[in-house]
């Protein structure tokens, strides 16, 4: 993909096209009926070493959204004891759990791109 510079950017840096890779990172719960249910989505744009400055080796988080995790035996995070349903037995616990999952995904992604040389 190529992103064209905006008018304001063009006025400051000149007209440029920026090659980038758009990634969608998703988290799912797996139900006993083998249904996968998405509960978190993260969209990022990665501008590699082939992109001109100021986007060279930059990763931008474009969008993140999640839905509340709930607890039920039929749907669980892969390999975890965290399960899902339409009601929550402990709303405060579910909110903490959701924040922790979002935090871990964000920190994990940022750590991974840093190791790949991104800023």
N, C-alpha and C positions, 0 to 999 in steps of 0.2 A: 504494500500500500504506500501511497504518497500523500502527504499532507502539504497543501500549498500554504504559503505564509499569508497571514491576514494583512489588511491594509496598514494597520498600526505597526506590525512587525516589519513589513516591507519598507515603511518610511524610516525605520530605525536601522535595520540590518540589510536591506535590499531584498529583492524578490528571490525566494528560495523554495525548493521542494524538499521535504524531509521524508526519507524512507523510514517506515516503522512497521513493527509487528504488533497487531492487536490481539490480546489474549483474553479469554474468558475463563476464569477459574471458578469452579463450582464445588460445593460441598453437598453431599447427599446423605439421607438416612435410608437404610435398606430394611424393607418390611419382610415378614415371613412369607408372604405370597410372592416374593421376589420382585416387588415393585420398588423402584428407587424414587425417592421424593427429594427434590432440591430444596435446601433451606438457606443457602447463602450463595450469592454471586458476586464476583469481583471482576471488573473490566479494567485492563491496564493497556497502556500504549508504551512500547519499548522502542526507543530510538537508539540504534547501535552505533558502532564506531564509523559506519559509513554515512551517518547523518552529519550535516554541517553544524557548527556551533550556532546557537547556544544549546541545541538539543542533543549534541553528540554524547553518547553513553548515558542518556537520561531515561528514567522510567517514570511514567506518570500514572497515578491511580485516577482513572476516569470516573468510576462508579463502584459503589459497594452497597449491597442491600441484603437483608436477611429477614427471615420470619422467625417467630418465637419457636423455640424447641419445647416440646412437651414430653411427658413420660407415659409410655405404654409398652407392654411386652411385645406387641406385634411389629414395631418399627424401631430399629436401633442403628446407631452409628456403627460403621464397619469395625468389628473387633473391639467395641467398647460397650460399657454398660449404660450409655446414654440412649434413651429410647424416645419415641414420638407418639403423640395422639392429638386430639383436638381440645383436650382439657389439661389443665396443669394442677397437680396436687399441691404444689408449692410455688405460687407465682413469683415470689422473691427469688427462690432458688433457680427457677427457669430463666429469669432475667439475668441473674449472675452468670449462669451457664452460657447464655447467648452472648453476653459481652465477652466472656472468656474465649469462646470459640472464634468470634470476630477478631479479638486481639491476637490470638495465636496465628490465625491465617494471615493477618496483616504483617505481624512480625516475621513470620516464616517467609512470606514473599519478599519482604524488604531485605532480609538476610540473604536469601537466595540470589537476588539481583545484585546485591553488593559483592558477593563472592564471584559473580560473573563480570565484574568490572563496571557496573552501572553506578551512577551517583544518585 
